[in-house]
Amino acid sequence: MKERNAKVPDTEDYVSTRNACKLCSPLGACFALRGIEGCIPLIHGSQGCSTYIRRYGISHFREPIDIASSNFTESTAIFGGKDNLFTALENVTKSYRPQAIGVTSTCLSETIGEDVQMYIRQYESERRRLDSGKNFPEIFYSSTASYRGTHIDGFHEAIWSAVTKLAGNEPSGRKRARLNLISGFVSSEDIRELHSILTSFDLPYTLMPDYSESLDGGSWEEYQRLPEGGTKISDIRRMKDALGTVYLGSPALPEKDAGLWLQNNFGVPVTHVDLPIGIENCDSFFASLSRITGKSVPEIWAKQRTRLIDAYIDGHKYCNGKRAIIYGEEDFVTAIASFMDEIGITPVIAATGAENKNFRGRIEAALKNTRRKTEIIDNADFSTILEMAEELRPDFAMGSSKGLYLSRNLNIPLIRCGFPIHDRIGGQRILHLGYRGTINLFDMVCNAIMQSKQDKVSSGYTYI
Ligand code: SF4
């Protein structure tokens, strides 16, 4: 047997990624940054990176999305991008009058070894020297090379960069009766649901990030370069004074975990819970809110919980014993695996494009009742998933629009959820979270199974 050298890739066995099951790291960072009030993302790299991210955002959220770029050219790639970054910061400050600028690196700026943190420090000290007394936007930085992370890593890193910069270095005063909730990479509708849940506990809170309005607002008479909405900078500063933080999902790197950072530096305890999809995950989420606030779960959510159980009973006969392929970013797939397990569906494949050593353990923990084998794959691409799936007879695939490739080749339905949805309208309005979101997903699953059965018979059932 051939011995593999861990450091030198074995070129004979190497297979390139074919049809990637992950997205670019600054993309996740940009959407988190658009969830901060008055914040504009600035990509330190070439135009193409920001165009790609805007293109993805617009096709999912159906909103115009401004993302600035320091606009690398060939010479920048050789001589460095400090001047470009300074010019971009100046231009963005003049044109947008933002409260904050979130700078993210790219594959190119990371590869040439740009010390962006140092550039930002130099820029800020220069601005202070030339224009003392003026208000400048806050500038925070996320290191987001796509060759060592995915969109979900970029998302968590951007939250970390904003919280660590804005919460400051001063020790926290006395703890106040307020709560922090750090949401995962979820839909705008999900964030609106989280607002409803938090409001019902009747305690001030910081929900971070919040793109419920900035990436899904109303129509305008005039173009707004920085749409309204987002987590207030002042509320992010207050996060260090909260009674506790609930963090939906789990960053792969603990050192980029804003919840852990608040805990270690300001004594704000953090509770990580999986995305609240499915009864068990929702119960854990509500229990965490209840414990931190010291208040019992409001009656409205208890009623929705019983409605969800009733839905499970009504639809069980359609789901039980079915097989699914689930794929996407780690937090989303872990939560969907737990939901599948609850409704009697085996995820025959649970896949993520991220290289994440925790993924297997998280999926195994989520599958408490599943008896059949689940292929759990990280660092997956869609071609590999398809090759594995052909033997496993899945009934449907569940995840982003990227799974069209799978569903077409396997001739199975695709249940679109997560991010991105860019071959249908309303991706930003899909509700996944909470008891109501679970009911919504459950209806989608049952109806896809029923439609598939209906489509396969010529007589056509009207009752299934
Ligand atoms: S070059 Fe890297 S940072 Fe730019 S769009 Fe591609 S993956 Fe993203």
Residues whose N, C-alpha, C, O or C-beta is under 5 A from the ligand:
A	BS01	SF4	C24 C49 Y52 T106 C107 S146
